[in-house]
Amino acid sequence: MGRSSTSRLGSALPPATESPSGDGRLDPVRWRPPARGLLLRLAAAAILLGTAALVSWSPPPSCAPPTYAVPAASSAAPSSPAEAHTVPTGSLGVPVRLSDPAALALVEPGNRVDLLRLDGSDGSTTPLAESALVLQVTARNDPTVGGLLLALSPAQARQAVVTTGQSFTVLIRPG
Protein backbone atom coordinates (compact mmCIF):
# COMPACT_ATOMS: atom_id res chain seq x y z
CA MET A 1 0.00 0.00 0.00
CA GLY A 2 2.47 2.56 -1.01
CA ARG A 3 1.99 5.76 -2.87
CA SER A 4 1.83 5.83 -6.56
CA SER A 5 4.28 7.91 -8.47
CA THR A 6 1.52 9.99 -10.04
CA SER A 7 -0.71 12.40 -8.23
CA ARG A 8 -4.45 11.98 -8.05
CA LEU A 9 -5.00 14.68 -10.67
CA GLY A 10 -1.94 13.85 -12.68
CA SER A 11 -3.81 12.09 -15.41
CA ALA A 12 -6.47 14.85 -15.71
CA LEU A 13 -3.96 17.66 -16.34
CA PRO A 14 -2.11 18.01 -19.58
CA PRO A 15 1.61 17.52 -19.30
CA ALA A 16 3.67 20.67 -18.70
CA THR A 17 5.62 21.90 -21.63
CA GLU A 18 8.79 23.93 -21.52
CA SER A 19 8.88 27.40 -23.04
CA PRO A 20 10.64 27.65 -26.36
CA SER A 21 13.58 29.42 -24.73
CA GLY A 22 13.85 26.69 -22.08
CA ASP A 23 14.38 29.04 -19.10
CA GLY A 24 11.16 28.11 -17.21
CA ARG A 25 9.59 31.60 -17.36
CA LEU A 26 5.91 32.26 -17.50
CA ASP A 27 5.46 34.72 -20.34
CA PRO A 28 3.78 37.14 -21.07
CA VAL A 29 4.83 39.09 -17.93
CA ARG A 30 5.62 42.68 -18.69
CA TRP A 31 6.74 45.42 -16.33
CA ARG A 32 4.57 48.53 -16.52
CA PRO A 33 5.17 51.84 -14.77
CA PRO A 34 2.65 52.56 -11.98
CA ALA A 35 -0.53 54.37 -12.96
CA ARG A 36 -0.87 58.10 -12.33
CA GLY A 37 -3.56 57.68 -9.63
CA LEU A 38 -1.36 55.26 -7.68
CA LEU A 39 1.57 57.68 -7.78
CA LEU A 40 -0.64 60.53 -6.49
CA ARG A 41 -1.93 58.40 -3.60
CA LEU A 42 1.61 57.32 -2.67
CA ALA A 43 2.84 60.94 -2.78
CA ALA A 44 -0.08 62.13 -0.59
CA ALA A 45 0.58 59.36 1.96
CA ALA A 46 4.30 60.23 2.07
CA ILE A 47 3.57 63.93 2.58
CA LEU A 48 1.08 63.20 5.39
CA LEU A 49 3.50 60.83 7.14
CA GLY A 50 6.30 63.39 6.86
CA THR A 51 4.06 66.15 8.27
CA ALA A 52 2.96 63.93 11.18
CA ALA A 53 6.59 63.09 11.99
CA LEU A 54 7.57 66.76 11.85
CA VAL A 55 4.72 67.82 14.15
CA SER A 56 5.35 65.06 16.68
CA TRP A 57 9.08 65.79 16.87
CA SER A 58 8.85 69.57 17.04
CA PRO A 59 9.26 71.13 20.51
CA PRO A 60 6.14 72.60 22.12
CA PRO A 61 5.72 76.36 21.89
CA SER A 62 7.03 78.13 24.94
CA CYS A 63 4.40 79.57 27.25
CA ALA A 64 4.83 82.36 29.69
CA PRO A 65 4.22 81.17 33.25
CA PRO A 66 0.80 82.12 34.59
CA THR A 67 0.63 85.27 36.65
CA TYR A 68 -1.44 85.31 39.79
CA ALA A 69 -2.80 88.62 40.96
CA VAL A 70 -3.33 89.03 44.66
CA PRO A 71 -5.99 91.64 45.35
CA ALA A 72 -4.81 94.53 47.45
CA ALA A 73 -6.33 94.73 50.90
CA SER A 74 -8.77 97.59 51.30
CA SER A 75 -10.33 99.16 54.34
CA ALA A 76 -13.74 97.54 53.73
CA ALA A 77 -15.39 95.59 56.53
CA PRO A 78 -14.33 91.94 56.62
CA SER A 79 -17.97 90.82 56.59
CA SER A 80 -18.41 91.85 52.96
CA PRO A 81 -18.16 88.90 50.53
CA ALA A 82 -15.45 90.63 48.47
CA GLU A 83 -13.11 90.65 51.49
CA ALA A 84 -14.20 87.29 52.89
CA HIS A 85 -10.74 85.72 52.37
CA THR A 86 -8.90 87.95 54.84
CA VAL A 87 -8.77 87.01 58.51
CA PRO A 88 -9.98 89.86 60.71
CA THR A 89 -7.61 91.27 63.30
CA GLY A 90 -7.76 89.36 66.58
CA SER A 91 -9.17 86.23 64.94
CA LEU A 92 -7.68 82.98 63.71
CA GLY A 93 -8.58 81.14 60.51
CA VAL A 94 -9.71 77.63 61.48
CA PRO A 95 -10.53 74.91 58.91
CA VAL A 96 -13.61 72.88 59.81
CA ARG A 97 -14.93 69.74 58.10
CA LEU A 98 -18.67 69.34 58.51
CA SER A 99 -20.48 66.12 59.41
CA ASP A 100 -23.10 66.90 56.74
CA PRO A 101 -21.17 67.87 53.60
CA ALA A 102 -24.38 68.89 51.82
CA ALA A 103 -24.38 72.04 53.98
CA LEU A 104 -21.35 73.27 52.00
CA ALA A 105 -23.66 74.06 49.08
CA LEU A 106 -25.67 76.44 51.28
CA VAL A 107 -22.82 78.43 52.83
CA GLU A 108 -20.95 81.21 51.02
CA PRO A 109 -17.93 83.31 52.02
CA GLY A 110 -19.07 86.27 54.09
CA ASN A 111 -21.93 84.38 55.79
CA ARG A 112 -22.16 84.22 59.57
CA VAL A 113 -22.68 80.78 61.13
CA ASP A 114 -22.98 79.22 64.56
CA LEU A 115 -20.47 76.37 64.96
CA LEU A 116 -21.69 73.33 66.92
CA ARG A 117 -19.70 70.25 67.95
CA LEU A 118 -21.62 66.99 67.67
CA ASP A 119 -20.94 64.51 70.46
CA GLY A 120 -20.97 61.02 68.98
CA SER A 121 -21.95 59.16 72.14
CA ASP A 122 -25.32 60.72 72.96
CA GLY A 123 -26.05 62.88 69.86
CA SER A 124 -26.00 66.15 71.77
CA THR A 125 -24.42 69.36 70.48
CA THR A 126 -22.07 71.80 72.16
CA PRO A 127 -21.98 75.38 70.87
CA LEU A 128 -18.40 76.45 70.10
CA ALA A 129 -18.82 79.77 68.30
CA GLU A 130 -21.66 82.15 67.62
CA SER A 131 -21.75 84.33 64.53
CA ALA A 132 -18.44 83.05 63.14
CA LEU A 133 -17.41 84.60 59.83
CA VAL A 134 -17.05 82.19 56.87
CA LEU A 135 -13.80 83.09 55.12
CA GLN A 136 -13.81 80.39 52.46
CA VAL A 137 -15.75 77.31 51.33
CA THR A 138 -13.37 74.67 49.96
CA ALA A 139 -14.28 71.98 47.41
CA ARG A 140 -17.99 72.73 47.37
CA ASN A 141 -18.48 70.21 44.52
CA ASP A 142 -16.61 67.39 46.31
CA PRO A 143 -18.09 66.85 49.77
CA THR A 144 -15.48 64.23 50.70
CA VAL A 145 -12.73 66.86 50.90
CA GLY A 146 -14.79 70.02 51.35
CA GLY A 147 -14.92 72.20 54.43
CA LEU A 148 -15.16 75.71 55.79
CA LEU A 149 -12.52 78.21 56.82
CA LEU A 150 -13.94 80.17 59.75
CA ALA A 151 -12.65 83.24 61.58
CA LEU A 152 -12.71 82.35 65.28
CA SER A 153 -11.36 83.99 68.41
CA PRO A 154 -8.31 82.27 69.94
CA ALA A 155 -10.44 80.74 72.73
CA GLN A 156 -12.99 79.39 70.22
CA ALA A 157 -10.18 78.07 68.01
CA ARG A 158 -8.77 76.05 70.92
CA GLN A 159 -12.21 74.50 71.51
CA ALA A 160 -12.59 73.69 67.82
CA VAL A 161 -9.48 71.52 67.70
CA VAL A 162 -10.74 68.15 66.53
CA THR A 163 -10.03 64.97 68.37
CA THR A 164 -11.03 61.52 67.17
CA GLY A 165 -14.78 60.97 67.08
CA GLN A 166 -15.80 64.65 66.97
CA SER A 167 -17.62 66.28 64.10
CA PHE A 168 -19.10 69.68 63.44
CA THR A 169 -22.23 71.22 62.03
CA VAL A 170 -23.25 74.82 61.39
CA LEU A 171 -26.38 76.90 61.72
CA ILE A 172 -26.51 79.60 59.08
CA ARG A 173 -27.49 83.00 60.43
CA PRO A 174 -29.69 85.27 58.34
CA GLY A 175 -28.22 88.37 56.82
C-alpha positions as CSV (number, residue, x, y, z in Angstrom):
1,M,0.0,0.0,0.0
2,G,2.5,2.6,-1.0
3,R,2.0,5.8,-2.9
4,S,1.8,5.8,-6.6
5,S,4.3,7.9,-8.5
6,T,1.5,10.0,-10.0
7,S,-0.7,12.4,-8.2
8,R,-4.5,12.0,-8.1
9,L,-5.0,14.7,-10.7
10,G,-1.9,13.9,-12.7
11,S,-3.8,12.1,-15.4
12,A,-6.5,14.9,-15.7
13,L,-4.0,17.7,-16.3
14,P,-2.1,18.0,-19.6
15,P,1.6,17.5,-19.3
16,A,3.7,20.7,-18.7
17,T,5.6,21.9,-21.6
18,E,8.8,23.9,-21.5
19,S,8.9,27.4,-23.0
20,P,10.6,27.7,-26.4
21,S,13.6,29.4,-24.7
22,G,13.8,26.7,-22.1
23,D,14.4,29.0,-19.1
24,G,11.2,28.1,-17.2
25,R,9.6,31.6,-17.4
26,L,5.9,32.3,-17.5
27,D,5.5,34.7,-20.3
28,P,3.8,37.1,-21.1
29,V,4.8,39.1,-17.9
30,R,5.6,42.7,-18.7
31,W,6.7,45.4,-16.3
32,R,4.6,48.5,-16.5
33,P,5.2,51.8,-14.8
34,P,2.7,52.6,-12.0
35,A,-0.5,54.4,-13.0
36,R,-0.9,58.1,-12.3
37,G,-3.6,57.7,-9.6
38,L,-1.4,55.3,-7.7
39,L,1.6,57.7,-7.8
40,L,-0.6,60.5,-6.5
41,R,-1.9,58.4,-3.6
42,L,1.6,57.3,-2.7
43,A,2.8,60.9,-2.8
44,A,-0.1,62.1,-0.6
45,A,0.6,59.4,2.0
46,A,4.3,60.2,2.1
47,I,3.6,63.9,2.6
48,L,1.1,63.2,5.4
49,L,3.5,60.8,7.1
50,G,6.3,63.4,6.9
51,T,4.1,66.1,8.3
52,A,3.0,63.9,11.2
53,A,6.6,63.1,12.0
54,L,7.6,66.8,11.9
55,V,4.7,67.8,14.1
56,S,5.3,65.1,16.7
57,W,9.1,65.8,16.9
58,S,8.8,69.6,17.0
59,P,9.3,71.1,20.5
60,P,6.1,72.6,22.1
61,P,5.7,76.4,21.9
62,S,7.0,78.1,24.9
63,C,4.4,79.6,27.2
64,A,4.8,82.4,29.7
65,P,4.2,81.2,33.3
66,P,0.8,82.1,34.6
67,T,0.6,85.3,36.7
68,Y,-1.4,85.3,39.8
69,A,-2.8,88.6,41.0
70,V,-3.3,89.0,44.7
71,P,-6.0,91.6,45.4
72,A,-4.8,94.5,47.4
73,A,-6.3,94.7,50.9
74,S,-8.8,97.6,51.3
75,S,-10.3,99.2,54.3
76,A,-13.7,97.5,53.7
77,A,-15.4,95.6,56.5
78,P,-14.3,91.9,56.6
79,S,-18.0,90.8,56.6
80,S,-18.4,91.8,53.0
81,P,-18.2,88.9,50.5
82,A,-15.5,90.6,48.5
83,E,-13.1,90.7,51.5
84,A,-14.2,87.3,52.9
85,H,-10.7,85.7,52.4
86,T,-8.9,87.9,54.8
87,V,-8.8,87.0,58.5
88,P,-10.0,89.9,60.7
89,T,-7.6,91.3,63.3
90,G,-7.8,89.4,66.6
91,S,-9.2,86.2,64.9
92,L,-7.7,83.0,63.7
93,G,-8.6,81.1,60.5
94,V,-9.7,77.6,61.5
95,P,-10.5,74.9,58.9
96,V,-13.6,72.9,59.8
97,R,-14.9,69.7,58.1
98,L,-18.7,69.3,58.5
99,S,-20.5,66.1,59.4
100,D,-23.1,66.9,56.7
101,P,-21.2,67.9,53.6
102,A,-24.4,68.9,51.8
103,A,-24.4,72.0,54.0
104,L,-21.3,73.3,52.0
105,A,-23.7,74.1,49.1
106,L,-25.7,76.4,51.3
107,V,-22.8,78.4,52.8
108,E,-21.0,81.2,51.0
109,P,-17.9,83.3,52.0
110,G,-19.1,86.3,54.1
111,N,-21.9,84.4,55.8
112,R,-22.2,84.2,59.6
113,V,-22.7,80.8,61.1
114,D,-23.0,79.2,64.6
115,L,-20.5,76.4,65.0
116,L,-21.7,73.3,66.9
117,R,-19.7,70.3,68.0
118,L,-21.6,67.0,67.7
119,D,-20.9,64.5,70.5
120,G,-21.0,61.0,69.0
121,S,-21.9,59.2,72.1
122,D,-25.3,60.7,73.0
123,G,-26.0,62.9,69.9
124,S,-26.0,66.2,71.8
125,T,-24.4,69.4,70.5
126,T,-22.1,71.8,72.2
127,P,-22.0,75.4,70.9
128,L,-18.4,76.5,70.1
129,A,-18.8,79.8,68.3
130,E,-21.7,82.1,67.6
131,S,-21.8,84.3,64.5
132,A,-18.4,83.0,63.1
133,L,-17.4,84.6,59.8
134,V,-17.1,82.2,56.9
135,L,-13.8,83.1,55.1
136,Q,-13.8,80.4,52.5
137,V,-15.7,77.3,51.3
138,T,-13.4,74.7,50.0
139,A,-14.3,72.0,47.4
140,R,-18.0,72.7,47.4
141,N,-18.5,70.2,44.5
142,D,-16.6,67.4,46.3
143,P,-18.1,66.9,49.8
144,T,-15.5,64.2,50.7
145,V,-12.7,66.9,50.9
146,G,-14.8,70.0,51.3
147,G,-14.9,72.2,54.4
148,L,-15.2,75.7,55.8
149,L,-12.5,78.2,56.8
150,L,-13.9,80.2,59.7
151,A,-12.6,83.2,61.6
152,L,-12.7,82.4,65.3
153,S,-11.4,84.0,68.4
154,P,-8.3,82.3,69.9
155,A,-10.4,80.7,72.7
156,Q,-13.0,79.4,70.2
157,A,-10.2,78.1,68.0
158,R,-8.8,76.1,70.9
159,Q,-12.2,74.5,71.5
160,A,-12.6,73.7,67.8
161,V,-9.5,71.5,67.7
162,V,-10.7,68.2,66.5
163,T,-10.0,65.0,68.4
164,T,-11.0,61.5,67.2
165,G,-14.8,61.0,67.1
166,Q,-15.8,64.6,67.0
167,S,-17.6,66.3,64.1
168,F,-19.1,69.7,63.4
169,T,-22.2,71.2,62.0
170,V,-23.3,74.8,61.4
171,L,-26.4,76.9,61.7
172,I,-26.5,79.6,59.1
173,R,-27.5,83.0,60.4
174,P,-29.7,85.3,58.3
175,G,-28.2,88.4,56.8
